[in-house]
């Protein structure tokens, strides 16, 4: 069985984190104490999970869909995402007192980019995944509830701070009543640095969402992209923080 990769934010008030052991598949909870700097770097979502690494055949398949408009690739990617969601679903709550369903929100494209491409790949992959899930009625696709207010352009070559500033204010919730007190599953094709997912999750939670999880087909991630360390932090302190977070 394919084991997806995780980024967690399951912190208690005492600064400790519990996580599901993905390597063994067992419900074994590990408790680790993290420094205050790492705690402040926690993303605004509960967990991010991806099917695989953004390279090789998986990257080629995503490129077929996004850049060559080979739409059947969305169904293949959807099956991969469905397997990942199935694993994530095991640690998601049954629901809230307001709703037993999980609201699925694709990361939106700017209207100009979507018009050029002809579709939003995140939404297409999400639709393909929902058709493959064992309990599809537990999930409610809400495309359009989150929209991109401006075109943020490419983030290649930007620092962490520049990426955050570039994304600030880029997203908005069109109808907060559709996500109020709901558990949200945010869907995208690739998790790169987490800036986009974090900004989307932050906007959704400010609009009233209970909790947010993130699922993508692929991830291309460095620990330094997850942990927002000051530029002038001594190397030995930076390395220690990154080692701690890598195991948490």
C-alpha positions in Angstrom: 0.0 0.0 0.0 1.3 3.5 -0.9 2.2 5.5 2.2 1.7 9.2 1.8 3.9 11.9 3.3 2.7 14.2 6.0 3.2 17.6 7.5 1.5 17.9 10.8 0.1 20.6 13.1 -1.2 18.7 16.1 0.0 20.8 19.0 -1.2 20.9 22.5 -1.1 23.9 24.8 2.1 22.5 26.4 4.1 22.8 23.2 4.0 19.0 22.5 2.9 17.4 19.3 1.2 14.1 18.7 1.2 12.4 15.3 0.2 9.2 13.6 3.2 7.1 12.8 3.0 7.0 8.9 5.9 4.5 8.6 4.4 1.7 10.6 0.7 2.5 9.9 0.0 1.9 13.6 -2.0 4.1 15.8 1.1 4.9 17.8 1.3 8.4 19.2 4.7 10.0 19.7 5.1 13.0 21.9 7.9 15.4 21.3 8.7 18.8 22.8 9.5 21.6 20.3 11.1 24.9 20.8 9.0 28.1 20.8 10.4 29.2 17.4 9.1 25.9 15.9 5.7 26.3 17.6 5.3 29.8 16.1 6.0 28.3 12.7 3.0 25.9 12.8 0.8 26.3 9.7 -2.9 27.1 10.0 -3.9 23.6 8.9 -4.1 20.4 10.9 -2.2 18.2 8.4 -1.0 18.3 4.8 -0.6 15.0 3.0 0.6 14.2 -0.5 0.6 11.0 -2.6 4.2 11.3 -3.8 7.2 13.4 -4.7 6.9 15.9 -7.5 9.3 14.3 -9.9 9.5 11.6 -12.6 6.3 10.1 -13.9 4.1 11.9 -11.4 5.4 15.3 -12.4 5.0 14.4 -16.1 1.4 13.4 -15.5 0.6 16.7 -13.8 2.3 18.6 -16.6 0.1 16.7 -19.1 -3.0 18.0 -17.4 -1.9 21.5 -16.7 0.1 22.5 -19.7 -1.0 20.1 -22.5 -4.7 20.0 -21.5 -4.8 16.2 -21.5 -8.0 16.0 -19.3 -8.1 12.2 -18.9 -4.9 12.7 -16.7 -7.2 14.2 -14.1 -8.9 10.9 -13.5 -5.6 9.1 -13.0 -4.4 11.8 -10.6 -7.8 11.7 -8.9 -7.3 8.0 -8.2 -4.0 8.8 -6.5 -5.5 11.6 -4.5 -8.4 9.4 -3.5 -5.9 6.9 -2.0 -4.2 9.7 -0.1 -7.5 11.1 1.2 -8.5 7.6 2.3 -5.5 7.5 4.5 -6.0 11.0 5.8 -9.7 10.3 6.5 -8.7 7.8 9.2 -7.4 10.6 11.4 -10.1 13.2 10.6 -13.0 13.7 13.0 -16.4 12.3 12.2 -17.7 15.8 11.9 -18.9 18.8 14.0 -22.2 19.3 15.7 -23.1 21.5 12.7 -22.3 19.0 9.9 -21.1 15.4 9.5 -19.7 16.1 6.0 -16.3 17.3 5.1 -16.3 20.3 2.8 -13.9 19.9 -0.1 -12.4 23.2 -1.4 -10.1 23.2 -4.4 -7.4 25.9 -4.5 -8.7 28.4 -7.0 -7.0 29.9 -10.1 -7.3 33.5 -11.0 -10.1 34.0 -13.5 -7.6 35.1 -16.2 -5.4 32.0 -15.8 -8.4 29.7 -15.6 -9.8 31.2 -18.8 -6.4 30.6 -20.5 -6.2 27.0 -19.3 -9.8 26.2 -19.7 -10.2 24.6 -16.3 -8.9 24.5 -12.7 -6.7 21.4 -12.4 -7.2 21.3 -8.6 -11.0 21.1 -9.1 -10.7 18.5 -11.8 -8.5 16.3 -9.7 -10.8 16.7 -6.7 -13.8 15.6 -8.8 -11.9 12.6 -10.0 -10.9 11.7 -6.4 -14.4 12.0 -5.0 -15.7 9.5 -7.5 -13.1 6.9 -6.2 -13.7 7.3 -2.4 -15.4 4.5 -0.5 -17.6 7.0 1.3 -18.2 9.8 -1.2 -21.3 11.1 0.6 -19.1 12.1 3.5 -17.5 14.7 1.2 -19.2 17.8 -0.2 -17.4 19.6 -3.1 -17.7 23.4 -2.8 -15.9 24.8 -5.8 -16.1 28.6 -6.0 -16.5 29.2 -2.3 -12.8 30.3 -2.2 -11.7 32.6 -5.0 -8.4 34.2 -6.0 -8.8 38.0 -6.0 -5.6 38.7 -7.9 -3.1 36.9 -10.0 0.0 36.2 -7.8 2.2 35.1 -10.7 5.2 32.8 -10.3 6.8 32.4 -6.9 10.0 30.9 -8.2 13.1 32.6 -6.8 11.2 34.4 -4.0 12.3 34.2 -0.4 9.9 32.9 2.3 9.0 36.4 3.3 8.4 37.5 -0.3 6.2 34.5 -0.9 4.0 35.3 2.1 3.8 38.9 1.1 2.9 37.9 -2.5 0.1 35.7 -1.3 -1.3 38.1 1.4 -4.8 39.1 0.5 -4.8 37.0 -2.7 -7.8 34.8 -1.5 -11.2 35.5 -0.2 -14.3 33.4 0.8 -17.3 34.3 -1.4 -20.0 32.8 0.9 -18.9 32.2 4.5 -22.2 30.4 5.3 -21.0 27.5 3.2 -18.0 26.8 5.4 -19.1 28.1 8.7 -18.2 25.6 11.5 -17.3 23.0 8.8 -14.2 20.8 8.6 -12.5 21.7 5.3 -10.3 19.5 3.0 -8.3 21.8 0.8 -7.2 20.3 -2.5 -4.3 21.2 -4.8 -2.2 19.5 -7.4 1.3 20.3 -5.9 2.4 21.3 -2.4 5.6 23.3 -3.0 6.5 25.5 0.0 3.1 25.6 1.7 2.7 29.3 1.3 -0.5 28.9 -0.9 -2.0 26.2 1.3 -1.3 28.2 4.5 -2.8 31.4 3.1 -5.9 29.5 1.9 -6.3 27.8 5.3 -5.8 31.1 7.1 -8.6 32.8 5.0 -10.9 29.8 5.4 -10.5 29.7 9.2 -11.0 33.5 9.5 -14.2 33.1 7.6 -15.5 30.6 10.2 -14.2 27.1 9.1 -13.6 24.8 12.1 -10.5 23.1 10.9 -8.6 22.7 7.6 -6.7 19.7 6.2 -4.7 19.7 3.0 -4.3 17.0 0.4 -2.3 17.2 -2.8 -1.1 14.7 -5.4 2.5 15.7 -5.2 4.9 17.6 -2.9 8.2 19.3 -3.4 9.3 20.4 0.0 12.4 21.3 2.0 12.3 21.6 5.8 13.5 25.1 5.5 10.3 26.0 3.6 8.1 24.7 6.4 10.1 26.3 9.3 10.3 30.1 9.1 13.6 30.8 10.7 15.1 34.3 11.0 17.7 35.0 8.4 20.4 35.9 11.0 19.8 32.8 13.2 23.1 31.0 14.0 23.6 27.9 11.8 23.8 25.5 14.7 20.5 26.8 16.1 18.8 26.6 12.7 20.0 23.1 12.1 18.7 22.0 15.6 15.3 23.5 15.0 15.0 21.8 11.6 16.1 18.4 13.0 13.4 18.8 15.7 10.7 19.7 13.3 11.7 16.9 10.8 10.8 14.4 13.5 7.6 16.1 14.6 
